[in-house]
Amino acid sequence: MSKNIVLLGAGYGGISFLNTVLPHIPPDVRITVIDRLPHHTIKPEYYALASGSLNENKVKAAFPVHSQVDYIQDEIEEIQISFHKVICKQQEVRFDQLIVALGCVDNHFNVPWAEEYTESIQSFSKAMKTRAKIDNLPPASRVVIIGGGLSGVEFSSDLSEQHRELNITLLERSEEVLSTLPDRIRKYVRQYLDDHGVEVLTNVSVTMVDDKAVYYGPDRTALPYDVCVWTAGIMPNPLSNPLLAYSNADRMNRIVVKENYELPYYNDIFVVGDCASSEFAPSAQLAHIQGKQLGEYFISVWKGHEYRPEPIKLKGVLGYLGKKTGFGLVNDNILLGKVPNVIKSGVLWMHKHHMG
């Protein structure tokens, strides 16, 4: 009887696992992939979907094809660990081994009504919804973007390039945008945003959002908007929460896993990507490495070899500023201008066109 491995999520972590194991699947193993989309998507470019600079087909990539891999397009509703099954909207799927690669969702940090009234670029469908709202705005409308990290900076800069008729305001609670990156990068990005008409307000702590304005500061200063987009933080997909009964949570509520990405207190359930604890911040790059390492662990088990993962080494951070310039920190080297833009474009192209 075949052993069924169920993979939840076909993002960077899940696809990396698949591409690693496909040439090595034993004949008695089947893999079932459950995802709400019928294709893989290039999540680092969701901001460009929302701004209108990329057609939706540009961020899609076909799933790898294999005779022992089945794909189910469905909405996951619950993981029932004790019954070894996943409850979806249209069916139930039983598993012998489970891999959770469900990614993240927006973290609204309990800001009143932020979830109800802000748009998002965190998923394919939400990015498309945000795009539709922005496309319907009349000239001189105001778009407020909450969060000056990588997503907020890339989105605001691209939006200013695509929609020069709009007023764009970027809110950041720290002293400067991209607060975790070196000062030279922060100053370069801030100058770019200033030069391209993006109003940047820093040291701004949002206290409430309603259907007409964002409120910030102790006196609840009101900033009216026509569309408000939340890019201020993420958290693990809540569907992974049942797994915490067999592990612990780190400070970001990610699930602590063993060296082979297995739950500490439950065998044959594994977690990679934004739901898995790591010394590093969540990113597509990290999820890709974790998925590859998990695939290498499965191969080592199948072949009876010892699993010896190499320490994770991230190559750095790359960001777009519109379509012609960018910024990056690669191997502790600061990159500014056209070069990081070209490098990031190449990395994303390689990912899309080498899906297996």
Secondary structure in CASP SS format (residue, H / E / C, confidence):
PFRMAT SS
TARGET T0000
AUTHOR 0000-0000-0000
METHOD secondary structure of the structure
MODEL  1
M C 1.00
S C 1.00
K E 1.00
N E 1.00
I E 1.00
V E 1.00
L E 1.00
L E 1.00
G C 1.00
A C 1.00
G C 1.00
Y H 1.00
G H 1.00
G H 1.00
I H 1.00
S H 1.00
F H 1.00
L H 1.00
N H 1.00
T H 1.00
V H 1.00
L H 1.00
P H 1.00
H H 1.00
I C 1.00
P C 1.00
P C 1.00
D C 1.00
V E 1.00
R E 1.00
I E 1.00
T E 1.00
V E 1.00
I E 1.00
D E 1.00
R C 1.00
L C 1.00
P C 1.00
H C 1.00
H E 1.00
T E 1.00
I C 1.00
K H 1.00
P H 1.00
E H 1.00
Y H 1.00
Y H 1.00
A H 1.00
L H 1.00
A H 1.00
S H 1.00
G C 1.00
S C 1.00
L C 1.00
N C 1.00
E H 1.00
N H 1.00
K H 1.00
V H 1.00
K E 1.00
A E 1.00
A C 1.00
F C 1.00
P C 1.00
V C 1.00
H C 1.00
S C 1.00
Q C 1.00
V E 1.00
D E 1.00
Y E 1.00
I E 1.00
Q E 1.00
D C 1.00
E C 1.00
I E 1.00
E E 1.00
E E 1.00
I E 1.00
Q E 1.00
I C 1.00
S C 1.00
F C 1.00
H C 1.00
K E 1.00
V E 1.00
I E 1.00
C E 1.00
K C 1.00
Q C 1.00
Q C 1.00
E E 1.00
V E 1.00
R E 1.00
F C 1.00
D C 1.00
Q E 1.00
L E 1.00
I E 1.00
V E 1.00
A C 1.00
L C 1.00
G C 1.00
C E 1.00
V E 1.00
D E 1.00
N C 1.00
H C 1.00
F C 1.00
N C 1.00
V C 1.00
P C 1.00
W C 1.00
A H 1.00
E H 1.00
E H 1.00
Y H 1.00
T C 1.00
E E 1.00
S E 1.00
I C 1.00
Q C 1.00
S C 1.00
F H 1.00
S H 1.00
K H 1.00
A H 1.00
M H 1.00
K H 1.00
T H 1.00
R H 1.00
A H 1.00
K H 1.00
I H 1.00
D H 1.00
N C 1.00
L C 1.00
P C 1.00
P C 1.00
A C 1.00
S C 1.00
R E 1.00
V E 1.00
V E 1.00
I E 1.00
I E 1.00
G C 1.00
G C 1.00
G C 1.00
L H 1.00
S H 1.00
G H 1.00
V H 1.00
E H 1.00
F H 1.00
S H 1.00
S H 1.00
D H 1.00
L H 1.00
S H 1.00
E H 1.00
Q H 1.00
H C 1.00
R C 1.00
E C 1.00
L C 1.00
N E 1.00
I E 1.00
T E 1.00
L E 1.00
L E 1.00
E C 1.00
R C 1.00
S C 1.00
E C 1.00
E C 1.00
V C 1.00
L C 1.00
S C 1.00
T C 1.00
L C 1.00
P C 1.00
D H 1.00
R H 1.00
I H 1.00
R H 1.00
K H 1.00
Y H 1.00
V H 1.00
R H 1.00
Q H 1.00
Y H 1.00
L H 1.00
D H 1.00
D H 1.00
H C 1.00
G C 1.00
V E 1.00
E E 1.00
V E 1.00
L E 1.00
T C 1.00
N C 1.00
V C 1.00
S C 1.00
V E 1.00
T E 1.00
M E 1.00
V E 1.00
D C 1.00
D C 1.00
K C 1.00
A E 1.00
V E 1.00
Y E 1.00
Y E 1.00
G C 1.00
P C 1.00
D C 1.00
R C 1.00
T E 1.00
A E 1.00
L E 1.00
P E 1.00
Y C 1.00
D C 1.00
V E 1.00
C E 1.00
V E 1.00
W E 1.00
T C 1.00
A C 1.00
G C 1.00
I E 1.00
M E 1.00
P E 1.00
N C 1.00
P H 1.00
L H 1.00
S H 1.00
N H 1.00
P H 1.00
L H 1.00
L H 1.00
A H 1.00
Y H 1.00
S C 1.00
N C 1.00
A E 1.00
D C 1.00
R C 1.00
M C 1.00
N C 1.00
R C 1.00
I E 1.00
V C 1.00
V C 1.00
K C 1.00
E C 1.00
N C 1.00
Y C 1.00
E E 1.00
L C 1.00
P C 1.00
Y C 1.00
Y C 1.00
N C 1.00
D C 1.00
I E 1.00
F E 1.00
V E 1.00
V C 1.00
G H 1.00
D H 1.00
C H 1.00
A E 1.00
S C 1.00
S C 1.00
E C 1.00
F C 1.00
A C 1.00
P C 1.00
S C 1.00
A H 1.00
Q H 1.00
L H 1.00
A H 1.00
H H 1.00
I H 1.00
Q H 1.00
G H 1.00
K H 1.00
Q H 1.00
L H 1.00
G H 1.00
E H 1.00
Y H 1.00
F H 1.00
I H 1.00
S H 1.00
V H 1.00
W H 1.00
K H 1.00
G C 1.00
H C 1.00
E C 1.00
Y C 1.00
R C 1.00
P C 1.00
E C 1.00
P C 1.00
I C 1.00
K C 1.00
L C 1.00
K C 1.00
G E 1.00
V E 1.00
L E 1.00
G E 1.00
Y E 1.00
L E 1.00
G C 1.00
K C 1.00
K C 1.00
T E 1.00
G E 1.00
F E 1.00
G E 1.00
L E 1.00
V E 1.00
N C 1.00
D C 1.00
N E 1.00
I E 1.00
L E 1.00
L E 1.00
G E 1.00
K H 1.00
V H 1.00
P H 1.00
N H 1.00
V H 1.00
I H 1.00
K H 1.00
S H 1.00
G H 1.00
V H 1.00
L H 1.00
W H 1.00
M H 1.00
H H 1.00
K H 1.00
H H 1.00
H C 1.00
M C 1.00
G C 1.00
END
